[in-house]
């Protein structure tokens, strides 16, 4: 059984159909990426899964349970955690306070251990743990957003455009972090405009155009598909 099953999802903004019959799965341990042009429906797909948007049709199953139409806080509590486009860190709060927000629903006794693990993995955050989050660079804010999500101990992590607006060196750093998360066995659903990087790290990929999936397959195979190369990798 797949950990996440998206079945024939239709989502609209008023009279405008944003998703038209989107279906895919994410298995335990996989990285699955959604690629496509701006407005193709990638972020809408994540926002529908996380409960920010409500589908008009279709079902979303997480670990076999129907979560269609759940509120975002309930989806988060179930272990499906999204790092939104634009990071949305809490600028006036410190790095440490932002990270602790990720653990706000946890009641176990390993929060401090996980926090120190985040600081070991993200050394720049460790150096700035008392600094206001809004004063961080774009790359540091992206690391903070990912670290905050990891503090929730996600069962599935959804990343929405993690490399957006970053310099090439920082893009490489972000994808190194994604590779590290993958190595830890945390499944990832990745939305990313940098198709080349996304297809290098993903196991499976789906290409969206105008709210529909038009290509699907193993990421390695799609990287070598002439149509994908011409449209996204040229």
mmCIF file of the C-alpha atoms, coordinates in Angstrom:
data_MODEL
# 
_entry.id   MODEL 
# 
loop_
_atom_site.group_PDB 
_atom_site.id 
_atom_site.type_symbol 
_atom_site.label_atom_id 
_atom_site.label_alt_id 
_atom_site.label_comp_id 
_atom_site.label_asym_id 
_atom_site.label_entity_id 
_atom_site.label_seq_id 
_atom_site.pdbx_PDB_ins_code 
_atom_site.Cartn_x 
_atom_site.Cartn_y 
_atom_site.Cartn_z 
_atom_site.occupancy 
_atom_site.B_iso_or_equiv 
_atom_site.pdbx_formal_charge 
_atom_site.auth_seq_id 
_atom_site.auth_comp_id 
_atom_site.auth_asym_id 
_atom_site.auth_atom_id 
_atom_site.pdbx_PDB_model_num 
ATOM 1   C CA . UNK A 1 1   ? 0.000   0.000  0.000   1.00 0.00 ? 1   UNK A CA 1 
ATOM 2   C CA . UNK A 1 2   ? 1.275   3.477  -0.872  1.00 0.00 ? 2   UNK A CA 1 
ATOM 3   C CA . UNK A 1 3   ? 1.829   5.915  1.972   1.00 0.00 ? 3   UNK A CA 1 
ATOM 4   C CA . UNK A 1 4   ? 0.107   8.696  -0.001  1.00 0.00 ? 4   UNK A CA 1 
ATOM 5   C CA . UNK A 1 5   ? -2.502  8.123  -2.698  1.00 0.00 ? 5   UNK A CA 1 
ATOM 6   C CA . UNK A 1 6   ? -3.916  11.028 -4.689  1.00 0.00 ? 6   UNK A CA 1 
ATOM 7   C CA . UNK A 1 7   ? -6.909  9.809  -6.648  1.00 0.00 ? 7   UNK A CA 1 
ATOM 8   C CA . UNK A 1 8   ? -8.517  11.853 -9.454  1.00 0.00 ? 8   UNK A CA 1 
ATOM 9   C CA . UNK A 1 9   ? -8.253  15.203 -7.660  1.00 0.00 ? 9   UNK A CA 1 
ATOM 10  C CA . UNK A 1 10  ? -10.061 18.214 -9.100  1.00 0.00 ? 10  UNK A CA 1 
ATOM 11  C CA . UNK A 1 11  ? -9.480  21.629 -7.493  1.00 0.00 ? 11  UNK A CA 1 
ATOM 12  C CA . UNK A 1 12  ? -10.740 25.009 -8.674  1.00 0.00 ? 12  UNK A CA 1 
ATOM 13  C CA . UNK A 1 13  ? -10.272 28.682 -7.866  1.00 0.00 ? 13  UNK A CA 1 
ATOM 14  C CA . UNK A 1 14  ? -13.832 29.836 -8.334  1.00 0.00 ? 14  UNK A CA 1 
ATOM 15  C CA . UNK A 1 15  ? -14.740 29.044 -11.952 1.00 0.00 ? 15  UNK A CA 1 
ATOM 16  C CA . UNK A 1 16  ? -11.114 28.346 -12.907 1.00 0.00 ? 16  UNK A CA 1 
ATOM 17  C CA . UNK A 1 17  ? -10.154 24.661 -12.894 1.00 0.00 ? 17  UNK A CA 1 
ATOM 18  C CA . UNK A 1 18  ? -6.634  24.396 -11.440 1.00 0.00 ? 18  UNK A CA 1 
ATOM 19  C CA . UNK A 1 19  ? -6.414  20.594 -11.172 1.00 0.00 ? 19  UNK A CA 1 
ATOM 20  C CA . UNK A 1 20  ? -8.245  18.229 -13.492 1.00 0.00 ? 20  UNK A CA 1 
ATOM 21  C CA . UNK A 1 21  ? -7.995  14.600 -12.480 1.00 0.00 ? 21  UNK A CA 1 
ATOM 22  C CA . UNK A 1 22  ? -4.558  14.449 -10.847 1.00 0.00 ? 22  UNK A CA 1 
ATOM 23  C CA . UNK A 1 23  ? -3.575  10.984 -9.584  1.00 0.00 ? 23  UNK A CA 1 
ATOM 24  C CA . UNK A 1 24  ? -0.270  9.627  -8.231  1.00 0.00 ? 24  UNK A CA 1 
ATOM 25  C CA . UNK A 1 25  ? 1.234   7.799  -5.259  1.00 0.00 ? 25  UNK A CA 1 
ATOM 26  C CA . UNK A 1 26  ? 4.212   8.180  -2.921  1.00 0.00 ? 26  UNK A CA 1 
ATOM 27  C CA . UNK A 1 27  ? 5.698   5.032  -1.404  1.00 0.00 ? 27  UNK A CA 1 
ATOM 28  C CA . UNK A 1 28  ? 7.635   4.822  1.850   1.00 0.00 ? 28  UNK A CA 1 
ATOM 29  C CA . UNK A 1 29  ? 11.235  5.980  1.316   1.00 0.00 ? 29  UNK A CA 1 
ATOM 30  C CA . UNK A 1 30  ? 10.585  7.534  -2.098  1.00 0.00 ? 30  UNK A CA 1 
ATOM 31  C CA . UNK A 1 31  ? 11.217  11.010 -3.434  1.00 0.00 ? 31  UNK A CA 1 
ATOM 32  C CA . UNK A 1 32  ? 8.494   11.895 -5.934  1.00 0.00 ? 32  UNK A CA 1 
ATOM 33  C CA . UNK A 1 33  ? 8.733   15.178 -7.815  1.00 0.00 ? 33  UNK A CA 1 
ATOM 34  C CA . UNK A 1 34  ? 6.145   17.273 -9.643  1.00 0.00 ? 34  UNK A CA 1 
ATOM 35  C CA . UNK A 1 35  ? 7.604   19.458 -12.376 1.00 0.00 ? 35  UNK A CA 1 
ATOM 36  C CA . UNK A 1 36  ? 6.027   21.843 -14.846 1.00 0.00 ? 36  UNK A CA 1 
ATOM 37  C CA . UNK A 1 37  ? 5.741   25.473 -15.852 1.00 0.00 ? 37  UNK A CA 1 
ATOM 38  C CA . UNK A 1 38  ? 4.347   28.245 -13.675 1.00 0.00 ? 38  UNK A CA 1 
ATOM 39  C CA . UNK A 1 39  ? 0.599   27.821 -13.312 1.00 0.00 ? 39  UNK A CA 1 
ATOM 40  C CA . UNK A 1 40  ? 0.678   24.110 -14.148 1.00 0.00 ? 40  UNK A CA 1 
ATOM 41  C CA . UNK A 1 41  ? -0.885  23.155 -10.799 1.00 0.00 ? 41  UNK A CA 1 
ATOM 42  C CA . UNK A 1 42  ? 2.132   21.985 -8.801  1.00 0.00 ? 42  UNK A CA 1 
ATOM 43  C CA . UNK A 1 43  ? 1.647   24.132 -5.693  1.00 0.00 ? 43  UNK A CA 1 
ATOM 44  C CA . UNK A 1 44  ? -2.117  23.713 -5.943  1.00 0.00 ? 44  UNK A CA 1 
ATOM 45  C CA . UNK A 1 45  ? -1.583  19.962 -5.680  1.00 0.00 ? 45  UNK A CA 1 
ATOM 46  C CA . UNK A 1 46  ? 0.424   20.321 -2.457  1.00 0.00 ? 46  UNK A CA 1 
ATOM 47  C CA . UNK A 1 47  ? -2.044  22.807 -0.997  1.00 0.00 ? 47  UNK A CA 1 
ATOM 48  C CA . UNK A 1 48  ? -4.918  20.453 -1.751  1.00 0.00 ? 48  UNK A CA 1 
ATOM 49  C CA . UNK A 1 49  ? -3.157  17.535 -0.084  1.00 0.00 ? 49  UNK A CA 1 
ATOM 50  C CA . UNK A 1 50  ? -2.321  19.615 2.999   1.00 0.00 ? 50  UNK A CA 1 
ATOM 51  C CA . UNK A 1 51  ? -5.910  20.874 3.381   1.00 0.00 ? 51  UNK A CA 1 
ATOM 52  C CA . UNK A 1 52  ? -5.317  24.522 2.475   1.00 0.00 ? 52  UNK A CA 1 
ATOM 53  C CA . UNK A 1 53  ? -7.534  24.000 -0.579  1.00 0.00 ? 53  UNK A CA 1 
ATOM 54  C CA . UNK A 1 54  ? -10.558 21.714 -0.834  1.00 0.00 ? 54  UNK A CA 1 
ATOM 55  C CA . UNK A 1 55  ? -10.970 19.470 -3.876  1.00 0.00 ? 55  UNK A CA 1 
ATOM 56  C CA . UNK A 1 56  ? -14.322 19.368 -5.639  1.00 0.00 ? 56  UNK A CA 1 
ATOM 57  C CA . UNK A 1 57  ? -13.745 15.757 -6.651  1.00 0.00 ? 57  UNK A CA 1 
ATOM 58  C CA . UNK A 1 58  ? -11.426 12.866 -5.864  1.00 0.00 ? 58  UNK A CA 1 
ATOM 59  C CA . UNK A 1 59  ? -9.829  11.373 -2.764  1.00 0.00 ? 59  UNK A CA 1 
ATOM 60  C CA . UNK A 1 60  ? -6.590  11.722 -0.830  1.00 0.00 ? 60  UNK A CA 1 
ATOM 61  C CA . UNK A 1 61  ? -5.477  8.729  1.234   1.00 0.00 ? 61  UNK A CA 1 
ATOM 62  C CA . UNK A 1 62  ? -2.635  8.880  3.748   1.00 0.00 ? 62  UNK A CA 1 
ATOM 63  C CA . UNK A 1 63  ? -1.504  5.541  5.151   1.00 0.00 ? 63  UNK A CA 1 
ATOM 64  C CA . UNK A 1 64  ? -4.821  4.092  4.004   1.00 0.00 ? 64  UNK A CA 1 
ATOM 65  C CA . UNK A 1 65  ? -6.952  6.742  5.732   1.00 0.00 ? 65  UNK A CA 1 
ATOM 66  C CA . UNK A 1 66  ? -9.129  9.113  3.732   1.00 0.00 ? 66  UNK A CA 1 
ATOM 67  C CA . UNK A 1 67  ? -7.941  12.634 4.622   1.00 0.00 ? 67  UNK A CA 1 
ATOM 68  C CA . UNK A 1 68  ? -9.850  14.444 1.870   1.00 0.00 ? 68  UNK A CA 1 
ATOM 69  C CA . UNK A 1 69  ? -11.094 17.786 3.147   1.00 0.00 ? 69  UNK A CA 1 
ATOM 70  C CA . UNK A 1 70  ? -9.287  17.611 6.489   1.00 0.00 ? 70  UNK A CA 1 
ATOM 71  C CA . UNK A 1 71  ? -8.220  20.908 8.054   1.00 0.00 ? 71  UNK A CA 1 
ATOM 72  C CA . UNK A 1 72  ? -4.510  21.729 7.651   1.00 0.00 ? 72  UNK A CA 1 
ATOM 73  C CA . UNK A 1 73  ? -3.817  21.329 11.382  1.00 0.00 ? 73  UNK A CA 1 
ATOM 74  C CA . UNK A 1 74  ? -5.271  17.826 11.337  1.00 0.00 ? 74  UNK A CA 1 
ATOM 75  C CA . UNK A 1 75  ? -3.251  16.879 8.248   1.00 0.00 ? 75  UNK A CA 1 
ATOM 76  C CA . UNK A 1 76  ? -0.112  18.223 9.969   1.00 0.00 ? 76  UNK A CA 1 
ATOM 77  C CA . UNK A 1 77  ? -0.864  16.259 13.131  1.00 0.00 ? 77  UNK A CA 1 
ATOM 78  C CA . UNK A 1 78  ? -1.158  13.082 11.042  1.00 0.00 ? 78  UNK A CA 1 
ATOM 79  C CA . UNK A 1 79  ? 2.480   13.557 9.958   1.00 0.00 ? 79  UNK A CA 1 
ATOM 80  C CA . UNK A 1 80  ? 2.054   15.109 6.508   1.00 0.00 ? 80  UNK A CA 1 
ATOM 81  C CA . UNK A 1 81  ? 4.140   18.277 6.787   1.00 0.00 ? 81  UNK A CA 1 
ATOM 82  C CA . UNK A 1 82  ? 4.525   20.956 4.118   1.00 0.00 ? 82  UNK A CA 1 
ATOM 83  C CA . UNK A 1 83  ? 7.352   23.473 3.684   1.00 0.00 ? 83  UNK A CA 1 
ATOM 84  C CA . UNK A 1 84  ? 5.457   26.172 1.784   1.00 0.00 ? 84  UNK A CA 1 
ATOM 85  C CA . UNK A 1 85  ? 6.635   28.233 -1.136  1.00 0.00 ? 85  UNK A CA 1 
ATOM 86  C CA . UNK A 1 86  ? 8.196   31.420 0.195   1.00 0.00 ? 86  UNK A CA 1 
ATOM 87  C CA . UNK A 1 87  ? 9.295   29.667 3.432   1.00 0.00 ? 87  UNK A CA 1 
ATOM 88  C CA . UNK A 1 88  ? 6.832   31.585 5.698   1.00 0.00 ? 88  UNK A CA 1 
ATOM 89  C CA . UNK A 1 89  ? 9.148   31.660 8.674   1.00 0.00 ? 89  UNK A CA 1 
ATOM 90  C CA . UNK A 1 90  ? 8.057   33.918 11.576  1.00 0.00 ? 90  UNK A CA 1 
ATOM 91  C CA . UNK A 1 91  ? 10.362  36.887 11.014  1.00 0.00 ? 91  UNK A CA 1 
ATOM 92  C CA . UNK A 1 92  ? 10.237  38.577 14.475  1.00 0.00 ? 92  UNK A CA 1 
ATOM 93  C CA . UNK A 1 93  ? 10.931  35.293 16.274  1.00 0.00 ? 93  UNK A CA 1 
ATOM 94  C CA . UNK A 1 94  ? 14.375  33.788 16.758  1.00 0.00 ? 94  UNK A CA 1 
ATOM 95  C CA . UNK A 1 95  ? 15.756  30.837 14.856  1.00 0.00 ? 95  UNK A CA 1 
ATOM 96  C CA . UNK A 1 96  ? 15.326  28.686 17.962  1.00 0.00 ? 96  UNK A CA 1 
ATOM 97  C CA . UNK A 1 97  ? 11.726  29.801 18.485  1.00 0.00 ? 97  UNK A CA 1 
ATOM 98  C CA . UNK A 1 98  ? 10.874  29.048 14.849  1.00 0.00 ? 98  UNK A CA 1 
ATOM 99  C CA . UNK A 1 99  ? 12.331  25.554 15.157  1.00 0.00 ? 99  UNK A CA 1 
ATOM 100 C CA . UNK A 1 100 ? 10.409  24.866 18.350  1.00 0.00 ? 100 UNK A CA 1 
ATOM 101 C CA . UNK A 1 101 ? 7.172   25.812 16.554  1.00 0.00 ? 101 UNK A CA 1 
ATOM 102 C CA . UNK A 1 102 ? 7.658   22.712 14.429  1.00 0.00 ? 102 UNK A CA 1 
ATOM 103 C CA . UNK A 1 103 ? 7.473   20.552 17.551  1.00 0.00 ? 103 UNK A CA 1 
ATOM 104 C CA . UNK A 1 104 ? 4.451   22.268 19.093  1.00 0.00 ? 104 UNK A CA 1 
ATOM 105 C CA . UNK A 1 105 ? 2.224   19.170 18.848  1.00 0.00 ? 105 UNK A CA 1 
ATOM 106 C CA . UNK A 1 106 ? 4.823   16.732 20.158  1.00 0.00 ? 106 UNK A CA 1 
ATOM 107 C CA . UNK A 1 107 ? 4.644   15.382 23.701  1.00 0.00 ? 107 UNK A CA 1 
ATOM 108 C CA . UNK A 1 108 ? 7.630   13.027 23.666  1.00 0.00 ? 108 UNK A CA 1 
ATOM 109 C CA . UNK A 1 109 ? 10.906  13.512 25.528  1.00 0.00 ? 109 UNK A CA 1 
ATOM 110 C CA . UNK A 1 110 ? 13.176  13.621 22.452  1.00 0.00 ? 110 UNK A CA 1 
ATOM 111 C CA . UNK A 1 111 ? 12.516  17.171 21.285  1.00 0.00 ? 111 UNK A CA 1 
ATOM 112 C CA . UNK A 1 112 ? 15.810  18.519 22.647  1.00 0.00 ? 112 UNK A CA 1 
ATOM 113 C CA . UNK A 1 113 ? 17.721  15.694 21.002  1.00 0.00 ? 113 UNK A CA 1 
ATOM 114 C CA . UNK A 1 114 ? 16.065  16.418 17.653  1.00 0.00 ? 114 UNK A CA 1 
ATOM 115 C CA . UNK A 1 115 ? 16.785  20.121 18.070  1.00 0.00 ? 115 UNK A CA 1 
ATOM 116 C CA . UNK A 1 116 ? 20.478  19.477 18.585  1.00 0.00 ? 116 UNK A CA 1 
ATOM 117 C CA . UNK A 1 117 ? 20.434  17.150 15.568  1.00 0.00 ? 117 UNK A CA 1 
ATOM 118 C CA . UNK A 1 118 ? 19.012  20.009 13.471  1.00 0.00 ? 118 UNK A CA 1 
ATOM 119 C CA . UNK A 1 119 ? 21.771  22.307 14.695  1.00 0.00 ? 119 UNK A CA 1 
ATOM 120 C CA . UNK A 1 120 ? 24.411  19.709 13.813  1.00 0.00 ? 120 UNK A CA 1 
ATOM 121 C CA . UNK A 1 121 ? 22.999  19.308 10.310  1.00 0.00 ? 121 UNK A CA 1 
ATOM 122 C CA . UNK A 1 122 ? 22.413  23.038 9.749   1.00 0.00 ? 122 UNK A CA 1 
ATOM 123 C CA . UNK A 1 123 ? 25.523  24.621 11.224  1.00 0.00 ? 123 UNK A CA 1 
ATOM 124 C CA . UNK A 1 124 ? 24.568  28.102 10.039  1.00 0.00 ? 124 UNK A CA 1 
ATOM 125 C CA . UNK A 1 125 ? 21.345  27.878 12.058  1.00 0.00 ? 125 UNK A CA 1 
ATOM 126 C CA . UNK A 1 126 ? 23.353  26.831 15.098  1.00 0.00 ? 126 UNK A CA 1 
ATOM 127 C CA . UNK A 1 127 ? 25.511  29.932 14.748  1.00 0.00 ? 127 UNK A CA 1 
ATOM 128 C CA . UNK A 1 128 ? 22.369  32.086 14.542  1.00 0.00 ? 128 UNK A CA 1 
ATOM 129 C CA . UNK A 1 129 ? 20.056  30.314 16.984  1.00 0.00 ? 129 UNK A CA 1 
ATOM 130 C CA . UNK A 1 130 ? 19.283  33.535 18.900  1.00 0.00 ? 130 UNK A CA 1 
ATOM 131 C CA . UNK A 1 131 ? 19.073  35.736 15.798  1.00 0.00 ? 131 UNK A CA 1 
ATOM 132 C CA . UNK A 1 132 ? 15.727  36.977 14.488  1.00 0.00 ? 132 UNK A CA 1 
ATOM 133 C CA . UNK A 1 133 ? 14.612  34.779 11.597  1.00 0.00 ? 133 UNK A CA 1 
ATOM 134 C CA . UNK A 1 134 ? 13.788  37.778 9.418   1.00 0.00 ? 134 UNK A CA 1 
ATOM 135 C CA . UNK A 1 135 ? 17.435  38.850 9.402   1.00 0.00 ? 135 UNK A CA 1 
ATOM 136 C CA . UNK A 1 136 ? 18.641  35.592 7.838   1.00 0.00 ? 136 UNK A CA 1 
ATOM 137 C CA . UNK A 1 137 ? 19.642  35.294 4.191   1.00 0.00 ? 137 UNK A CA 1 
ATOM 138 C CA . UNK A 1 138 ? 17.275  33.608 1.756   1.00 0.00 ? 138 UNK A CA 1 
ATOM 139 C CA . UNK A 1 139 ? 19.232  30.359 1.878   1.00 0.00 ? 139 UNK A CA 1 
ATOM 140 C CA . UNK A 1 140 ? 19.332  30.389 5.672   1.00 0.00 ? 140 UNK A CA 1 
ATOM 141 C CA . UNK A 1 141 ? 15.591  31.014 5.821   1.00 0.00 ? 141 UNK A CA 1 
ATOM 142 C CA . UNK A 1 142 ? 15.034  28.000 3.554   1.00 0.00 ? 142 UNK A CA 1 
ATOM 143 C CA . UNK A 1 143 ? 17.178  25.863 5.872   1.00 0.00 ? 143 UNK A CA 1 
ATOM 144 C CA . UNK A 1 144 ? 15.147  27.145 8.815   1.00 0.00 ? 144 UNK A CA 1 
ATOM 145 C CA . UNK A 1 145 ? 11.861  26.268 7.113   1.00 0.00 ? 145 UNK A CA 1 
ATOM 146 C CA . UNK A 1 146 ? 13.085  22.737 6.402   1.00 0.00 ? 146 UNK A CA 1 
ATOM 147 C CA . UNK A 1 147 ? 14.492  22.373 9.917   1.00 0.00 ? 147 UNK A CA 1 
ATOM 148 C CA . UNK A 1 148 ? 11.194  23.523 11.420  1.00 0.00 ? 148 UNK A CA 1 
ATOM 149 C CA . UNK A 1 149 ? 9.350   20.898 9.382   1.00 0.00 ? 149 UNK A CA 1 
ATOM 150 C CA . UNK A 1 150 ? 11.785  18.179 10.471  1.00 0.00 ? 150 UNK A CA 1 
ATOM 151 C CA . UNK A 1 151 ? 11.149  19.104 14.107  1.00 0.00 ? 151 UNK A CA 1 
ATOM 152 C CA . UNK A 1 152 ? 7.607   17.825 13.566  1.00 0.00 ? 152 UNK A CA 1 
ATOM 153 C CA . UNK A 1 153 ? 9.038   14.366 12.763  1.00 0.00 ? 153 UNK A CA 1 
ATOM 154 C CA . UNK A 1 154 ? 7.124   14.155 9.462   1.00 0.00 ? 154 UNK A CA 1 
ATOM 155 C CA . UNK A 1 155 ? 6.001   10.843 8.080   1.00 0.00 ? 155 UNK A CA 1 
ATOM 156 C CA . UNK A 1 156 ? 5.973   12.538 4.666   1.00 0.00 ? 156 UNK A CA 1 
ATOM 157 C CA . UNK A 1 157 ? 7.617   15.865 3.849   1.00 0.00 ? 157 UNK A CA 1 
ATOM 158 C CA . UNK A 1 158 ? 6.240   18.116 1.109   1.00 0.00 ? 158 UNK A CA 1 
ATOM 159 C CA . UNK A 1 159 ? 8.641   20.738 -0.264  1.00 0.00 ? 159 UNK A CA 1 
ATOM 160 C CA . UNK A 1 160 ? 7.236   23.557 -2.396  1.00 0.00 ? 160 UNK A CA 1 
ATOM 161 C CA . UNK A 1 161 ? 9.881   25.248 -4.592  1.00 0.00 ? 161 UNK A CA 1 
ATOM 162 C CA . UNK A 1 162 ? 12.754  24.951 -2.069  1.00 0.00 ? 162 UNK A CA 1 
ATOM 163 C CA . UNK A 1 163 ? 15.346  26.454 -4.442  1.00 0.00 ? 163 UNK A CA 1 
ATOM 164 C CA . UNK A 1 164 ? 13.268  29.429 -5.587  1.00 0.00 ? 164 UNK A CA 1 
ATOM 165 C CA . UNK A 1 165 ? 15.210  32.697 -5.625  1.00 0.00 ? 165 UNK A CA 1 
ATOM 166 C CA . UNK A 1 166 ? 18.480  31.189 -4.397  1.00 0.00 ? 166 UNK A CA 1 
ATOM 167 C CA . UNK A 1 167 ? 21.935  31.608 -5.883  1.00 0.00 ? 167 UNK A CA 1 
ATOM 168 C CA . UNK A 1 168 ? 23.385  28.513 -7.616  1.00 0.00 ? 168 UNK A CA 1 
ATOM 169 C CA . UNK A 1 169 ? 25.676  27.617 -4.699  1.00 0.00 ? 169 UNK A CA 1 
ATOM 170 C CA . UNK A 1 170 ? 22.748  27.742 -2.285  1.00 0.00 ? 170 UNK A CA 1 
ATOM 171 C CA . UNK A 1 171 ? 20.619  25.680 -4.670  1.00 0.00 ? 171 UNK A CA 1 
ATOM 172 C CA . UNK A 1 172 ? 23.276  22.970 -4.464  1.00 0.00 ? 172 UNK A CA 1 
ATOM 173 C CA . UNK A 1 173 ? 23.213  23.213 -0.666  1.00 0.00 ? 173 UNK A CA 1 
ATOM 174 C CA . UNK A 1 174 ? 19.418  22.866 -0.571  1.00 0.00 ? 174 UNK A CA 1 
ATOM 175 C CA . UNK A 1 175 ? 19.548  19.754 -2.721  1.00 0.00 ? 175 UNK A CA 1 
ATOM 176 C CA . UNK A 1 176 ? 22.318  18.325 -0.549  1.00 0.00 ? 176 UNK A CA 1 
ATOM 177 C CA . UNK A 1 177 ? 19.932  18.730 2.388   1.00 0.00 ? 177 UNK A CA 1 
ATOM 178 C CA . UNK A 1 178 ? 17.142  17.015 0.430   1.00 0.00 ? 178 UNK A CA 1 
ATOM 179 C CA . UNK A 1 179 ? 19.496  14.129 -0.361  1.00 0.00 ? 179 UNK A CA 1 
ATOM 180 C CA . UNK A 1 180 ? 20.327  13.863 3.343   1.00 0.00 ? 180 UNK A CA 1 
ATOM 181 C CA . UNK A 1 181 ? 16.628  13.731 4.260   1.00 0.00 ? 181 UNK A CA 1 
ATOM 182 C CA . UNK A 1 182 ? 16.085  11.056 1.609   1.00 0.00 ? 182 UNK A CA 1 
ATOM 183 C CA . UNK A 1 183 ? 18.976  9.020  3.053   1.00 0.00 ? 183 UNK A CA 1 
ATOM 184 C CA . UNK A 1 184 ? 17.237  9.107  6.432   1.00 0.00 ? 184 UNK A CA 1 
ATOM 185 C CA . UNK A 1 185 ? 14.252  7.335  4.844   1.00 0.00 ? 185 UNK A CA 1 
ATOM 186 C CA . UNK A 1 186 ? 11.766  10.212 5.050   1.00 0.00 ? 186 UNK A CA 1 
ATOM 187 C CA . UNK A 1 187 ? 9.489   10.199 1.979   1.00 0.00 ? 187 UNK A CA 1 
ATOM 188 C CA . UNK A 1 188 ? 9.418   13.482 0.077   1.00 0.00 ? 188 UNK A CA 1 
ATOM 189 C CA . UNK A 1 189 ? 6.941   15.009 -2.342  1.00 0.00 ? 189 UNK A CA 1 
ATOM 190 C CA . UNK A 1 190 ? 8.933   17.716 -4.122  1.00 0.00 ? 190 UNK A CA 1 
ATOM 191 C CA . UNK A 1 191 ? 7.579   20.569 -6.223  1.00 0.00 ? 191 UNK A CA 1 
ATOM 192 C CA . UNK A 1 192 ? 10.449  22.239 -8.040  1.00 0.00 ? 192 UNK A CA 1 
ATOM 193 C CA . UNK A 1 193 ? 10.955  24.440 -11.098 1.00 0.00 ? 193 UNK A CA 1 
ATOM 194 C CA . UNK A 1 194 ? 14.592  23.386 -11.374 1.00 0.00 ? 194 UNK A CA 1 
ATOM 195 C CA . UNK A 1 195 ? 13.622  20.239 -13.246 1.00 0.00 ? 195 UNK A CA 1 
ATOM 196 C CA . UNK A 1 196 ? 17.200  19.119 -13.785 1.00 0.00 ? 196 UNK A CA 1 
ATOM 197 C CA . UNK A 1 197 ? 17.977  19.061 -10.058 1.00 0.00 ? 197 UNK A CA 1 
ATOM 198 C CA . UNK A 1 198 ? 14.599  17.556 -9.188  1.00 0.00 ? 198 UNK A CA 1 
ATOM 199 C CA . UNK A 1 199 ? 14.967  14.694 -11.664 1.00 0.00 ? 199 UNK A CA 1 
ATOM 200 C CA . UNK A 1 200 ? 18.476  13.965 -10.408 1.00 0.00 ? 200 UNK A CA 1 
ATOM 201 C CA . UNK A 1 201 ? 17.312  13.383 -6.846  1.00 0.00 ? 201 UNK A CA 1 
ATOM 202 C CA . UNK A 1 202 ? 13.824  11.901 -7.345  1.00 0.00 ? 202 UNK A CA 1 
ATOM 203 C CA . UNK A 1 203 ? 12.823  8.275  -7.773  1.00 0.00 ? 203 UNK A CA 1 
ATOM 204 C CA . UNK A 1 204 ? 9.634   9.051  -9.700  1.00 0.00 ? 204 UNK A CA 1 
ATOM 205 C CA . UNK A 1 205 ? 8.413   12.163 -11.492 1.00 0.00 ? 205 UNK A CA 1 
ATOM 206 C CA . UNK A 1 206 ? 5.178   13.554 -12.854 1.00 0.00 ? 206 UNK A CA 1 
ATOM 207 C CA . UNK A 1 207 ? 4.936   16.425 -15.325 1.00 0.00 ? 207 UNK A CA 1 
ATOM 208 C CA . UNK A 1 208 ? 1.956   18.742 -14.945 1.00 0.00 ? 208 UNK A CA 1 
ATOM 209 C CA . UNK A 1 209 ? 0.489   20.906 -17.681 1.00 0.00 ? 209 UNK A CA 1 
ATOM 210 C CA . UNK A 1 210 ? -2.659  22.971 -17.157 1.00 0.00 ? 210 UNK A CA 1 
ATOM 211 C CA . UNK A 1 211 ? -3.745  20.992 -14.130 1.00 0.00 ? 211 UNK A CA 1 
ATOM 212 C CA . UNK A 1 212 ? -3.213  17.539 -15.604 1.00 0.00 ? 212 UNK A CA 1 
ATOM 213 C CA . UNK A 1 213 ? -0.398  14.996 -15.421 1.00 0.00 ? 213 UNK A CA 1 
ATOM 214 C CA . UNK A 1 214 ? 0.884   14.517 -18.958 1.00 0.00 ? 214 UNK A CA 1 
ATOM 215 C CA . UNK A 1 215 ? 4.010   12.414 -18.298 1.00 0.00 ? 215 UNK A CA 1 
ATOM 216 C CA . UNK A 1 216 ? 4.897   10.011 -15.484 1.00 0.00 ? 216 UNK A CA 1 
ATOM 217 C CA . UNK A 1 217 ? 7.692   7.555  -14.847 1.00 0.00 ? 217 UNK A CA 1 
ATOM 218 C CA . UNK A 1 218 ? 10.992  6.881  -13.186 1.00 0.00 ? 218 UNK A CA 1 
ATOM 219 C CA . UNK A 1 219 ? 12.943  10.120 -12.913 1.00 0.00 ? 219 UNK A CA 1 
ATOM 220 C CA . UNK A 1 220 ? 15.995  8.614  -14.568 1.00 0.00 ? 220 UNK A CA 1 
ATOM 221 C CA . UNK A 1 221 ? 13.942  7.633  -17.626 1.00 0.00 ? 221 UNK A CA 1 
ATOM 222 C CA . UNK A 1 222 ? 12.257  11.039 -17.888 1.00 0.00 ? 222 UNK A CA 1 
ATOM 223 C CA . UNK A 1 223 ? 15.666  12.744 -17.802 1.00 0.00 ? 223 UNK A CA 1 
ATOM 224 C CA . UNK A 1 224 ? 16.448  10.964 -21.055 1.00 0.00 ? 224 UNK A CA 1 
ATOM 225 C CA . UNK A 1 225 ? 13.086  11.578 -22.751 1.00 0.00 ? 225 UNK A CA 1 
ATOM 226 C CA . UNK A 1 226 ? 13.446  13.895 -25.746 1.00 0.00 ? 226 UNK A CA 1 
ATOM 227 C CA . UNK A 1 227 ? 10.241  15.808 -25.024 1.00 0.00 ? 227 UNK A CA 1 
ATOM 228 C CA . UNK A 1 228 ? 11.226  16.425 -21.384 1.00 0.00 ? 228 UNK A CA 1 
ATOM 229 C CA . UNK A 1 229 ? 14.736  17.490 -22.383 1.00 0.00 ? 229 UNK A CA 1 
ATOM 230 C CA . UNK A 1 230 ? 13.359  19.973 -24.922 1.00 0.00 ? 230 UNK A CA 1 
ATOM 231 C CA . UNK A 1 231 ? 10.742  21.435 -22.588 1.00 0.00 ? 231 UNK A CA 1 
ATOM 232 C CA . UNK A 1 232 ? 12.532  21.484 -19.216 1.00 0.00 ? 232 UNK A CA 1 
ATOM 233 C CA . UNK A 1 233 ? 16.203  20.523 -19.492 1.00 0.00 ? 233 UNK A CA 1 
ATOM 234 C CA . UNK A 1 234 ? 17.397  22.261 -22.632 1.00 0.00 ? 234 UNK A CA 1 
# 
